Structures are given as C-alpha cells and as structure tokens.
Amino acid sequence: MRLALAAAVVALLIPAAAGASPSVRYGVQDDAYLSAGSSLEPSLQTLDELGVGLVRYMVNWRQIASVKPRHPTNPGDKAYDWSSTDAVLGALHAHKIQVLVTLYRAPAWANRGKGANVAPASRYALADFAIAVAKRYPWLRMWEIWNEPNLQSFLKPNSPQVYVQRLLNPAYVELHALNDANRVAGGATSPRSTTTGLSPVTFMRGMKAAHARLDAYSHHPYPVTPGERPFGFAKGVCRYCTGVLTLANLPKLVAEVRRDFGPKRIWLTEYGYATNPPSPAGVSWNQQAQYVAEAAWRVRSTPYVDVLIQFMLEDESRKNGWTTGLMSSTGLLKPAFNSFMLPIVEAARTGMRTTIWGQIRPGTRQRLYQLQRLLPSGWTPVGGASAVTDGTGSYTRVVYAPKGARFRVVSLDTGTSSRPITIH
C-alpha cells in the first residue's frame, strides 16, 4: 500500500505562469564581504557555492576621485584611484559573475565642498565619471544611478528634478553613446517616505515630470510593517499607505512604473529580512529562509521584474548593524543560505493538486535534480530517479498529495538537499 501511494504521486513538468519573468536574475550585494584583500577569493568561492551569477556593487565616486581629475572621462587620469574597484570587479569578472554597478556619493570638489550626499553642481560631472568607469571596465552592461535618492540621507536636495537632470539623464545618454547594449536603471528608491524623505510614488511622479530616461526602474522593496511577507501583509495592516511599495504589494509597483514610464523593466536591487537573533524586531532564522524562497517565486511570477538582489551575505557585527545576511556575523550559515542556493516553494494548490517551484542555482544551463517526498520509509524519489531543470536552473512540478506532505529537492550535481517544505 505504501509503495502504491508513492507511485500514485504523479509529477509533471509544466510551463511557467502566464506573464511571468522567466529570465529573472537573482543576485547578492555585500560590499564589505567582497572587499579587496586576502579574504576576497574565499568569499568568491562562497558565491560560487551559492550559485550567484549577479552581484550589485557600489562604485564610490567620492572615494575613487577624491581629487578633481583634469581629464574626467579618461580612466587613466592620475587623480583616479581604482585599486579597490579593480580588485573586486576584476575578481568577479574572472569568476564569470555579472556585475550591476551603482554609481553614488559625490566628491567634495563636485559639490562645492559639501557632504557625499549633496548633488554635484554640474550636470556633466557624474556623466563624465560614468564614461571613465565604462572605459575602465568595458564588459559592464548593467548600471544603476545613485542609491535611494528619495531620501535626504543619500541625496540633497532629494528632488526628482535634480536627480533626473544632474545624475540620471546625463549618465544615461553617455552610457548609451558608448555602447547601446548598456542598460541603465533609475530610481533606486527606498520603499517608503521618512520625515525627510519622499515616498517612492511621489518621487516616481517627479521623475516622470522631469522626463527621466531609463531602461529599467530600480527599487528596494524591503518589508516595512510587522508580519509582512513576500505575498502579503498582516491582517489589519494598511496595504498601500502613503505610497509604500514593498514586495508584499509588488503588483502596485508594477502598476506605478507602467503608469509613469510605460512597459519598462523593473530591477529590485536591494531586499532582505533582518533576523532575530540578533535583531529583536527581526524574523526567525527559519522564517527568513522561507521568505527568501517565497520572494524568489514572487518575483519569478510577476511580469516585468527582471532582478532581485539579496542584501548582505554576512550580518554586520556592529551594534544595530544590518542582520539580513545569509550568514551570522561569525560566519555561521543560517537556513537562508540553503534557501538562497536551492529555493523551493509551494506555488499553488487546488484540491490535492499542488504546484512546486524551485531552482538549482549552482551550475550552468540545465541541471539534474531529484524531487523527493518524505514517507515513513524515508525520502523517496517522486516521478522517476531524476529530472532536468530549464536553462536557468528552474523547475516547476505538479504533485498530488494531502496537506502535511513534505517534499524536498536534491541537486544531483552537488548532492545538496534543499530545505523541506510542508504542503498546506
């Protein structure tokens, strides 16, 4: 009877959800973890283990050009210090990891001696720097202009018009003039307003009025309310207050971008869940692992969204630091480490019919895997000894099983098992 039950669990490959983004890229950002030095190569080996194919990296204009260059579009100008950037970007390129670079932080000479968050006085200054970066690293194709300019902590004045006219549009024009294969994202907005910051919706409207030029709209859809998950808010929480745009209301972000910029692509260039421990307001380690996988499916099943960047690989050790990493500050792997490497979710359920979606991220092209169900006799293959993912490492399976059934996936190339999921 037990064998008959196992045999009755039918699994079929099915196409992706209509309107989904099958080419979505999943990446990470952690500039401190990937800093130049003796630890860089071991850190890159960790990225390879995770199957990371995309890294967001902050190119610090103020640090690279602390002195005003005489020939700002020439990367060979003696004022430029590329040493740290060369080490990190060169190593990522050697590991065949694509890089999305974010240009930000103005040098004092560009904004009359003000802080790094103050906009440059000239509309040509950042554009000239963008040209130098593009010439220095001609293989770069993904660009983002500034970081969270809707907040004064990153841009003063946090005016959409200033952002578009002095930063985004001039850089967009020059990067496309150099190579039309360059893709430039604008926005990079935080998910909500603050006491000194505009909501992303307000900022987006201002960008439209200023005639922003961009190939993709970038955004940071962090959770902002207690109990918020990738697919929804806690009961009683306002779902669209004062222009809040998080992963929980991702369709709203898509609608706002289409309203202001038409069918542009959407890049989610920062996202993560703080964990408890050590953050008292964070989610548990197991919840983080679940949400990392659910976020991947949320993005995969949403039209126009092409990028999701996990913010931080390793928690910061400083007090009140970021704790959204896949590892603790001491290097202990959280369950989310496995969940990022082998995300698996219950994507849909009707009656006894359940759709399971997941990815095998380590490797290239199609990967061999095995879907397994936990029976009293142990983990048992479902629908054959092995199956093959699509070219991005993704798979979608339909199984027939009661609530409470448990499934996992094993990467046959690495022998690594995913975290189990329980059918609800």
Secondary structure, 3 states (H helix, E strand, C coil): CHHHHHHHCCCEECCCCCCCCCCCEEEEECCCCCCCCCCHHHHHHHHHHHCCCEEEEEEEHHHHCCCCCCCCCCCCCCCCCCHHHHHHHHHHHHCCCEEEEEEECCCHHHCCCCCCCECCCCCCHHHHHHHHHHHHCCCCCEEEECCCCCECCCCECCCHHHHHHHHHHHHHHHHHHHCCCCEEEEEEECCCCECCECCHHHHHHHHHHCCCCCCEEEECCCCCCCCCECCECCCCCCCCHHHCCCHHHHHHHHHHHHHHHCCCEEEEEEECCCECCCCCCCECHHHHHHHHHHHHHHHHCCCCEEEEEEECCECCCCCCCCCCCCECCCCCECHHHHHHHCCEEEEEEECCEEEEEEECCCCCCCCEEEEEEEECCEEEECCCCCEECCCCCEEEEEEECCCCCEEEEEECCCCCECCCEECC
